[in-house]
Amino acid sequence: MTIPQTFIQELLARADVVEIVGRYVQLKKGGANFMGLCPFHGEKSPSFSVSPSKQFYHCFGCGKNGNAISFLMEHAGMTFVEAVKDLAQQYGMQVPEDDASPQDRARAAEQREKQATLTDVLEKAGEAYRKHLKASPPAIAYLKGRGLSGDIAKQFGLGYAPEGWRTLASVFPNYDDPLLAESGLVIVNEEDDKRYDRFRDRIMFPIRNVKGECIGFGGRVLGDGTPKYLNSPETPVFHKGRELYGLYEARHALRDAGYVLVTEGYMDVVALAQLGFPNAVATLGTACTPDHVQKLFRFTDSVVFSFDGDAAGRRAARKALDGALPHASDVRTVKFLFLPAEHDPDSYIREFGHEAFARYVSEAVPLSRFLTEAAGEGCDQTTAEGRAHLASNAKPLWSALPDGALKRQLLGDIADLVQLNSRELAEVWSGKPAKGPATAGKAPQNEGHTPRGDTGKWAKSFKSAPPRPRLAGRALPASRADHAARLLLSNMAAWDALSNEDHAMLCELPAPHGALFVWLDSQFHDHGPLAWGALRDDMREREFEALALKLMSGPQAESPDERGEAARELRALLNLMLIDRLKQLETEALAASATDPEALQRYRSLHERRRSLAAIKDLD
């Protein structure tokens, strides 16, 4: 789906970031901005600032910043499209879909309406299950026996489905309503069209999406019946391969803890939350998928998978490894925790305590080690055949990693295990014939060879620190170019007060500054002066994004400048730039006057321009 940039800018112009953030964070007026406790990390004194003039938020504690759309993405874990749609709905705007036909848009609208209706049905059932729990002593006794308190049961919305076959008929008078079957609450016998409740005599765990809407249920049998756990079927609102139990409840704790703990069951999540680990989630009766991992990385950069230490736990961990590999970039951490075979997280903490389990978490196996262990499973590494088998096993795992330093290092680690160097292993994987006798031993450092074929690409070469900006060959203090960029990002209207020569001077600076000024020039001509919040959204993944974020994240960016003041400061900066250039040209003119008569004329022309610039006192 493609959303026109003009619509996004209009949406950001209409939305009030103070209002959006204020729905989740208690804000108080503080000077020109609003302040509150940061929702992205734990703090006792407010360092989270929301600027109504810039339509931008920034935390001086953790550095999180952005506009109304990015806030919904960061805080609620929405995708960009989901955040745009959610924000548009709040402000009564219809999101245009450039690539969709009228029929597709009509079907999408119908689907959204049906999803909203299904969640309403599921919410109503969840409310009924909670009432049944209060009236069921056996169900309450079971939860107390598992060590759960009433508060934790309320936090997770736990309920109870009674034994009767048609209990929900008392909740939904029209028991034949197709929505009951479509939501997974009622099973319809196709032979005789008889209907009955899917969940009976079970503790009910409502499954919520990241917005807090009920999209399904998990039911745990009270006795020894089977299956022990029963999940809602796949529905238009519930997809097991994409949803995680407890993510809605844990979303704030993930940021406080700095990692997410992925477990294997509903009860693990609820018990861990009560025992001091509210950052736990669980897959829904299925293996961990890449979609699960991608969703988790919206909330945290560190994932710890927790499994039993038995054979089933190792198999589940192996599947989780496959799901995590495509997202294991250099700035993310993935680890694997294996408990003793006789324990799950709940039982281990109750027996050995919170600190003992925390040590287990801290000592979890990193992805790099688990990858090589998984590749070497069943391989006799004392023989050439076993090492060759390991290399064959490792190839698809290594290929699934994204390009980066981790992938490059792992190539060397795997090469060490199979007693080849990195170049030889890459040639083996790519199917290239060997050029000479094999050379065993440790992989040479910084080899410049690129594996071909399906082994992926090497990580791009690490770049050295960017050079300081230069103006026509002379070093320019970075602080001047930085300040000019910050002034224009904060007060884009000041661009219109500069001359074409001024524009050229700024745009001719080396990257990233010059590229930023060129982009600002095009944005100004296309859209006029834009607020920083709108500019921020359209510069993602551009070469100057990091520079702009750094400039607009400091305390100096929190006080908006008046247009005239900003323009005057820009003129003063340009004057300093010209002085730098004049000194350079003066030296060049004196040195080259005999052989280059035009050098002196260039100096005089620039000097005249500086005089005219200094004569301007007020641009408004």
N, C-alpha and C positions, 0 to 999 in steps of 0.2 A: 504494500500500500504506500503510495506517495502522497504526502500532504504538502500542498504548495507553501513555499516559504512566506509568501505574503499573508497567508492565513495565520501562520504561526506568529508572525510579527503583530498582526491585528489582535490575536488572542492575548499575547503578552501585554499589549498596550491596554487592553480592556481589563485584564485580570489585575487584582491588587495583591501583591506578594505578602503584604502585611496581613491581609484578611486570610489568605490561604494558610500561611504559617501559623497565624493566630488561632486557627482551629485545632492545632495540635500542640502549640507551645504558648504558655502564658507570657504575654509581652507587656512591657511597661515602657512608657515614653521616656526617652533619655536624650535630651538635646534634639538634634534633627532626626534621630533614628529611634527605633524601638529595640529594647534589650530583653533577653530572656535566657533561661538555662538551655544549653545546647541539647537538641534531641538526638545528636549523633555520638555523644560521648558523655560519660558521667562527670558532673561538676557541681560544686556547691555555690559558687558565685557566678552570676551571669556573664558570659563572654560572647554570647550569640547575638549578633546585630542584624537588624533588618532595616534597610533603607527605603523609605517610601519614594524618595526622589529618583533613586537609581533603579528601583524595583529589583533589589538584589539583597541576598542575605550572605553573611560571612561570620564564621566562628573564629575568634582569635585564639581559641584553645587548640582545636584540632585541624583548622584550616578548611573545613567544608564550606563551599560557597556555591552560589548559582541563582537561578531565577525560579519562578513559580513552577515551571515544568520540571526542572531538575530537582526541586524539593520533593515533589510527588514521586519522582523516580527513586531518590535516595531514601526517603522516609517510608514510603509504602512499597518499595520494591517493584514498581511498575516499569514496563518498558516505555520507550519514548512515545510510541503510538498510544499505549494505554493512558499515559499521563495526559497527552494532548486531548484525547477523547473525554477523559474524566473532567479536565479543566473546562473544555468547551461545553460540556453538559451543565456544569455549574453556572456558566454565564449565558446559557441559552443560545449557544452557537452551534451550527451544523458543520461538522468536519467534512470538507470536500474530499472526494477520493478520485484523484486524477485518472487512475488506471481502471476504475470500476465502471461497468455499464449500468444503465438505469435498473436493469433486472438484478444485477449483482448487489446494487445498493439497497434495493427493496428486500432482497433475501437477507442481507446483513442486518437491516433494521428489524425484520421479523425475528431473526435469530437472537438479537439483543433483547427484544421484548420477551421472547420465550425464556431466555436465561434468567431475566429478572423475575419472571413468574415462578420458575422452578426454585430459585433461592427463597422466595417467599414461602412456598410450600414446605421446603426443608426447614426453614426457621420455625414455622408453626409446629412441625413435628418435634423439633428439638425442644421447644418450650413444653410440649406435652410430656416428653420423656423426662424432663427435669422435675415436673410435678409428680410423675409416677415414682421417681427415685425417693422423694421425700415421704411417700406413703408406703415404701417397701422396706421393712426392717431387714429382710435377708440381704437385699442389695446394699444397704447402708453398712451392715455387718461385714460384708465382703470387702468393701472399700476400706473400712477401718482396719480389717485384718491385714490389708496390704500396706497399712501405715499411712493412708491418705487422710488429710484433714478436710473439714467442710469448706474451708477457705480455698484450698487448691482445687477441690471439686467444682466450686463456683467459678473460679478463674477459668477453668477449661470447659465449663458448661456441661459437665458430666450428667448423664441421665440414666434411665432404666426403661427397657421395653418389656412389658409384662408378658406372661406366658400365653395369653389368648391369641387366637388365630386372626382376629379382626379388631384388635384394640383401637387401631387408628380410625375405625368407623365412628367412634365417639368424638373424634377430633374433626374429621372431614365428613359431614353428613352425606355428601355425594361420593360414596366409596367407589363408584364406577368412574370417577373422573380420570381421564387418560393421564393427567399430570402426575397422579400418584404412582402409576407404573413407570412413566417416563423419568421420574425423579429417583426411581429405584426403591421407593418405600414399600411398594406393593408388587407381588408376583402374580402374574396372570397365567393360569393353566390353559394352554392353547387348545387342548382337546375339548374341555367342557366349559371354558371361559370362567372358571371359578377363580376367585381372588382371595389372597390372604397376605398378612403382613410378612415382610421379609425378615424383620428382626423380632425375635421372641425370646423372653427370659435372658436378656443380655444387658450388661453394662454398656451404655451408649457413649461413644466418644465423637462429638461433632467435629467434622473436618472443615476448616475455614480457609478461604483464600486470603491473599495478602491484604485485601480490603476488609476482612472480618466477616464476610458473608458465608453462611453455611452452604456448602456445596455437596456434602455427603456425610456418611457416618461409618464408623467402625464399631462393631459390637463384640464384646468379650463374654463368652458363655460363663455363667456362674458356677456350674458344676463341671462334670467330666465330659460333657457332650462334645460333639464335633460338628463343624470345625471350631477350634478354640477361638479363632478370630474370624469374623465375617465382615467384609467390606461392601460398601455400595458398589453397584456395577458402573461401568462407564456410561456417562450421560452427557448431554450437551454442556453441562457445567462442571463435570468431574472427570478428570483424566489422571489415572494413577501414575502414569509415567512423567507427569509434570508437576504434581502437587506433593507437598510435604506436610505431615501432621505436626502441628505445634509451631509452624513458622510464624503465623500471625501473633501468637502469644509470646514468642521469643524474639521478635524483631528488634526490640530495644535492648534486650540483654545481650544480643550478639555483638553490638557495638561496645557495650561496657566490658564484656569479657574479652573481646578481641578475636574470638573464634567461634565456630559453630560445631557442636558435637552431634554427629549423625548416628542414631541408634536404630535398633531393629523393631521396636514395638511401641504402641501407644502408652502402655503402662510405664515403660522406661522413661518416656518424655515427662509424664506427669510426676512420677516419683522423683526424678532428677531435679525437676523444678522445685519441689518441696524440700529437697535435701541440699540446696545451694547451687544447683547447676541449671538455671532457667534458660540457658542458651542451647538446649537440646531440641532436636527435631527427629522425625522418623520417616522412613519411606513407608509406603502404604501397601505392604504385602507384595512388593515387586522389587527387583534389583534396582540399585541406584543408576540413573540414566544421565547422559550428558545434559538433558534439560534440567534435571534436578540440580546438578552441579552449577550450571549457568545461573539458575535462580538464586542459589545460595551465595554466589559471588557478587550478587547485587547488594548484599547486606554486609559482607565481610570478605577479607582477603585471606582468611585462614580457615580450613576445613579439617576436622579430625573425625575420621570414621571409626566407630566403636563396634567391635564384633566379638562374639564368643571365640574362645581359642580352639574350638573343636574343628573338625573337617568342614562342617557346614559353614562355620564362620569364615574359614579361609576361602571357601568358594564364593561366599558373598563379598568378601573383600576383593577378590580377584575381579568380580564384575564391577565393583565400585571403582577399581583402578581403571578399567576400560572407560567408564563414564567420566572420570576426572582428567584423563590424559589430554584431551583436546583443549582443556581450559587451564592447564598447569603452566601458566606463564611465569616469567622471572620475578614478578612482583606478588605472586601468590604462593601460599603454602598449603600443601596437602599431606596429611599424616594418617597412619593406620594404627589403631590401638587394639591389642588382642588381650582380652581378659582370660583368666584361667577357665578351663572348659566347664567347670561346675558353677560358674558365676555369670550373671548378667550385671549391667551397671547398678541396678537397684539393689540386688543382693550383696554386691561387693561393697558398696558404700555403707550399707547397714551393718555389715560385719567388721569392716576395717576403718570406716570413717571417711570424712570429706577429704582430709589432707592426703590420705593414701591414694584415693582415686585421682586427686589432682596431680600427684606425682606420676601416676600411670599416664595421664594425659600429656604431661610435659616430656615424658620419655617415649612417646609414640614414635613409630617407625616412619621416617620421611619417605615420600613418594619415590625418590631416587633409589633408595635402598630396597624398598618393596618391589620396585620394577625389576631390579636385577635378581632379587630372590625368586620372583615369580618366573622370570625367564629361565633360571637355573634349576627349577623344580624338576626332579626326576633325571637330571643330567649328571653323569659322572665326570666331574671337571678334572679328574686326574688323567683322562684319556682324550686323545684328539677328537674321537667321535663325540664324546660328551660335550666338549667345548664347541664343536661345530653345531651340535643340537641347540646349545644355549644361544649361539649367534642367530640361528634360525628363529628361535622363539622370541628373541629380543627385537628383531627387525620390525614387526608390526607395532609393537609397543612404542619403540623409539620414534617411528614414523608418525605416530598419532600426536606427538608433542608439538606444540607451536614453536616456531623458530625463536631462538633466544640463547642466552648463556647456559641455561640449564640443559638444553638439548645438546649443545656442543660439549659440555662437560661429561654428560652421560655417554656420548659416543666414545670418549676416551676411557671411561670406566668400563664399558662393555668390552672395548678392545683389549684392555688389560686382562679381563677375565678369560678371554678366548686366545690370549697370547698372540695378538696381532697389534700392529699400530693402527692409528685412526684411518690413515689413507688406505691401508689394505682392507680393513673392515668395510669401509665405504665402497671399495671396488667390488668386494664379495657381494654386498647387498645390491649393488647396481648391475651385477652380472658382467662386469668388465673382466677380461682375461688378465691374469697376473703378468706383470712386465719382467719379473725376475724372481730370484729366490725370496721366499718369505723372510721377513726380518722380525723375529720375536722381540718382545720387550715392551717397555712402556711407551705409550704414544708420545711423539714429540710435541712440545709445547707450541701453540700458535701455528699449527700447520695451515697452509693456505689452500688446501684442496677441498673441493666442493663435491659431496656425494651427488650422484645423478640418479635418474630414474625415479622410482617411487619412494626413495628414502627422504624426500623433502629437501629443502634448501638450508644452507648454513644460516645462522643468525647474521644479520647485517653487521658489518664491521663497526666496532665501537668507535664513535667519533670523539675526538678530543673536545675540550671546552671551546665553545664558539668564540671567534676572535672579537675583540672590542670593535664597535662600529667605527667606520672610517668615513671621512668626508673628502671626496676627491683626492684620495691618497694620503690624507693626514689622519692620524689617530684622533678620534673624538671621544671625550670622556663619556663613558656609558651612562653616567648619571644624568647628563643633559638629554640624551636621546630617550632615556627612560622617562624623565619628567615630561618631556613633550608628548610622549605616547600616553602617559597617564592623564594629562590634561585633556587630550582629545577623546580618550575613552570615556572620561567623566563628563565632558562638555563638547559633544560632537559638533554643536552649532558653531563653535569657534573656528572650525575648518573653513567656513564660508568667509571669515574675516581675513583670511590669508590670501596673498597674491599667488598667481600662477608660478612665479619664481620661487616663492616660499614652498609651495606644494612640491615643486621639482626637487628642491634641496632636501626635503624630508624623504621623498620617495626614492631618491638616489642613494640613500644610506644602505649599507649591506644588510643582509638578512640577520636576524629576524625583524629588525626595526623597519627597514625599508619595505619589506613585504607587508608588514602591518599597516604602514601609512598608505601604500598602494591600495590595499583592501579597504581601508577606511574611506579613501577617496571614491572608490566605486560604490560603496554602501551609501555614501552621502548623496551621490548623483542619482542613485536608483531609488532611495527611500527617504532622503532628507535626514535630518538629525534624529538619531535613535538613542534610546536609553541604554545604559550598559547591560541591563538584563536581556534586551533583545539582541544586542551585539554578541553577548556571551554565547547565546544559543546557536548562532550561525558560524562560530569559529572553531567548532569541535574538529579535532584532528588536523588542523592547519598548523603550519610550521611555527607560527607565532603564538599559538594558543598558550603555551607554558609561560611565555613572556608576559602576555596580557593578564593572565591569572595572577602571576606574581605581583605585577604592578597594581592590580585592583584588589589585592587581598591585604595590603598593609593598612595601618591606622590612618595614613595620610589620604587614603581613598574614601574615608568615611564621611568627610565634610564636602558637600558639593560646592564647586566654585561657581561664581557668577560668570555669565558668558563674557562680559567685558574684562573681568579679572583674568579669566583663562586666556583670552586673546592677548592681553598685555604680557602675560607671562610667556606666551609662545613667542611673541615678538622679541622679548628680552633673550630668550634662548637662541632664536635665530641670529640675533645680533652677536651673541657669543660664538656661535658657529662660524659666522662671517669673520670675526676677529681671528679665529683659528686659521681659517682659509687665507685671510689676508697676510698673516705672518708667513705662511707657506709660500704664497705667490710672490711676496716681496723678495724672499730669498731666491726663488726661481728666476724672477725678473732680473735681479742684479747679476746672477750667475750666467744667465742665458741671453742677456741683452745684445751681446755682440753677434750671436748666431741666430737668435730668434727674436726679431723685432716685435712680434705680436705678444710676447710674454709680458712686456711692460704695459701694453694696452689692456691685456686681461686684468692685470692688477689694478689699473686705474678704473676700469669699468666696475669691478667688484667694490672698490673703495667708494665710488659714487653711489652704488646701491646701498652700502652701509650707511652713508650719510642720509639718504632719503628715508631709510628705515628708522634711524634714530630721531628723525624730525617728527615722526608720527607719535602724538602723545596719547590719543584716545581713539580707539577703533569703533566705538559705538556711535 
